[in-house]
Amino acid sequence: MFSIGKFAKMIGVTPKTLREWDKSGKFVPALVKENGYRYYTEEQLYAYLRKPAIQQERITIGYCRVSSGKQKGDLERQIENVKAFMTARGYSFDVITDIGSGINYEKRGLLSLVDLVIQGKVERVVILYKDRLVPFGFEWLSHLFKRFGTEIEIIDNAEKTEEQELVEDLVQIVMVFSHRLQGKRANKARKLVKELLADDLSE
């Protein structure tokens, strides 16, 4: 059993909101003690998270990401494109940004996005390219979002060749490990990234 304060924090609302839902019959606690304290069960928590329609207003989140701080110009252009798309569609939206490798799943923006989705606050996530969200495990993340009533909308859904996807995957992996290396080994890793990118562009 969860107290009203703990339950409110877990689902992303205030205790006042839960009291109002109780009075209106929208969401009633499993137990109300003689002293008036409200308690909720684990089953109610899962039921709530699986029914985002109970939330007040769900918004659209535009998610934009680049791999390094040197790409801030690219990030700004990405944000402009995503905002223009969402505005044209008439969405009520916020934008979350990240600077970091796509295979780093502990980026602050990505974790914040996932938390909002699990809380049932996000109707859709808009991204410019599929790999801006995650380069690996996109189908798994998309399935998770659907379980909480959130769709992923991709602006540029052009299919890439298998060779392009392979090069991008290799670049992401090498970049992550290069940050953990020092000296000559790190330089070799960065040189490999440049060669992979040069070969991809020449084709």
C-alpha positions in Angstrom: 0.0 0.0 0.0 1.2 3.5 -0.9 0.4 6.6 1.0 -1.1 9.5 -1.0 2.1 11.4 -1.0 4.2 8.5 -2.3 1.6 7.5 -4.8 1.2 11.0 -6.1 5.0 11.3 -6.7 5.1 7.9 -8.5 2.5 8.9 -11.0 3.6 12.6 -11.4 0.7 14.5 -9.8 0.1 16.3 -6.5 -1.7 14.9 -3.5 -4.2 17.7 -4.0 -5.0 16.3 -7.4 -5.6 12.8 -6.0 -7.9 14.2 -3.3 -9.9 15.9 -6.0 -10.1 12.7 -8.1 -11.3 10.9 -5.0 -14.1 13.4 -4.3 -15.2 13.4 -8.0 -15.0 9.6 -8.2 -12.5 9.7 -11.1 -9.8 7.7 -9.1 -10.7 6.4 -5.7 -8.1 5.1 -3.2 -8.2 1.4 -2.2 -8.4 2.3 1.5 -9.4 5.3 3.5 -8.6 5.0 7.2 -10.7 6.5 10.0 -8.3 9.4 10.3 -8.9 10.2 6.6 -5.5 9.0 5.3 -5.8 7.6 1.8 -3.8 4.5 0.6 -3.3 3.0 -2.9 -2.3 -0.4 -4.1 0.3 -1.6 -6.5 -2.5 -2.8 -8.8 -3.9 0.7 -8.9 -0.4 2.1 -9.9 -0.2 -0.3 -12.9 -3.8 0.3 -13.9 -3.2 4.1 -13.8 0.0 3.9 -15.9 -1.8 1.8 -18.5 -4.7 4.2 -18.9 -3.2 7.5 -19.9 -6.7 8.9 -20.7 -7.2 9.5 -17.0 -4.5 12.2 -17.2 -5.6 15.9 -17.7 -3.7 17.0 -20.8 -1.3 15.0 -22.8 1.3 16.9 -25.0 3.7 16.3 -27.8 7.4 16.1 -27.2 9.9 17.0 -29.9 13.1 15.1 -29.1 16.4 16.3 -30.7 19.9 14.9 -30.3 23.4 15.3 -31.6 26.5 13.3 -30.7 28.8 16.0 -29.5 29.1 19.6 -28.5 30.7 20.5 -31.8 27.4 19.8 -33.5 25.4 22.5 -31.7 24.7 24.2 -35.0 23.2 20.9 -36.3 21.2 20.7 -33.0 19.7 24.2 -33.5 18.7 23.4 -37.1 17.2 20.1 -35.9 15.1 21.9 -33.3 13.9 24.5 -35.8 12.7 21.7 -38.2 11.0 19.8 -35.4 9.3 22.9 -34.1 8.1 24.0 -37.5 6.6 20.5 -38.1 4.8 20.4 -34.8 3.5 24.0 -35.2 2.2 23.2 -38.7 0.3 20.2 -37.2 -1.2 22.3 -34.5 0.4 20.3 -31.7 0.8 21.6 -28.1 4.4 20.7 -27.5 7.6 20.9 -25.5 11.1 20.1 -26.8 13.7 17.9 -25.1 17.3 18.0 -26.3 20.4 15.8 -25.7 24.1 16.0 -26.6 25.6 12.6 -26.5 26.1 9.3 -28.2 23.0 7.5 -29.4 24.0 4.3 -27.6 24.3 6.1 -24.3 20.9 5.3 -22.7 21.5 7.3 -19.6 21.3 10.8 -21.2 19.3 13.2 -19.1 16.9 14.2 -21.8 16.2 10.6 -22.9 15.5 9.5 -19.3 13.3 12.5 -18.8 11.3 11.6 -21.9 10.9 8.0 -20.8 9.7 9.1 -17.4 7.0 11.4 -18.9 5.8 8.7 -21.2 5.5 6.2 -18.3 3.6 8.8 -16.4 1.1 9.0 -19.3 1.8 12.6 -20.1 2.9 12.2 -23.7 0.6 11.7 -26.6 3.4 11.5 -29.2 7.1 11.9 -29.7 8.3 13.7 -32.8 11.8 13.2 -34.1 13.5 14.3 -37.3 15.2 11.0 -38.0 14.7 7.6 -36.5 18.3 7.3 -35.2 17.9 10.7 -33.3 16.0 8.8 -30.6 18.1 5.6 -30.4 20.2 3.9 -33.1 19.8 0.5 -31.4 16.6 -0.9 -29.9 14.2 1.5 -31.6 11.6 -1.2 -32.1 11.8 -2.1 -28.4 11.4 1.5 -27.2 8.6 2.1 -29.7 6.8 -0.9 -28.2 7.3 0.4 -24.7 5.9 3.8 -25.7 2.8 2.2 -27.3 2.0 0.4 -24.0 1.6 3.8 -22.5 -0.4 5.2 -25.4 2.4 7.2 -26.9 3.2 7.1 -30.7 6.5 8.0 -32.3 6.2 10.3 -35.4 9.3 10.5 -37.7 9.5 13.5 -39.9 12.1 12.2 -42.4 11.3 8.5 -42.7 13.5 7.9 -45.8 15.0 4.4 -45.7 18.7 4.1 -45.5 20.7 1.4 -47.2 22.1 -1.5 -45.2 25.6 -0.1 -45.8 24.7 3.3 -44.5 23.1 1.8 -41.3 26.2 -0.4 -40.8 28.6 2.5 -41.1 26.5 4.6 -38.7 26.3 1.8 -36.2 30.1 1.2 -36.3 30.8 4.9 -35.9 28.6 5.1 -32.8 30.3 2.1 -31.2 33.8 3.3 -32.0 33.0 6.8 -30.7 31.8 5.5 -27.4 34.9 3.3 -26.8 37.2 6.1 -28.0 36.1 8.3 -25.1 37.3 5.6 -22.7 40.7 5.4 -24.3 43.7 7.6 -23.9 46.8 8.6 -25.9 47.6 6.7 -29.1 44.8 4.3 -28.8 42.2 7.1 -28.6 43.8 8.7 -31.7 43.6 5.5 -33.6 39.9 5.1 -32.7 39.1 8.7 -33.8 41.0 8.1 -37.1 38.9 5.0 -37.7 35.8 7.1 -37.3 37.0 9.7 -39.8 37.8 6.9 -42.3 34.4 5.3 -41.9 32.7 8.6 -42.4 34.9 9.5 -45.4 34.1 6.2 -47.1 30.4 6.6 -46.5 30.4 10.1 -48.0 32.4 9.1 -51.0 29.8 6.5 -51.9 
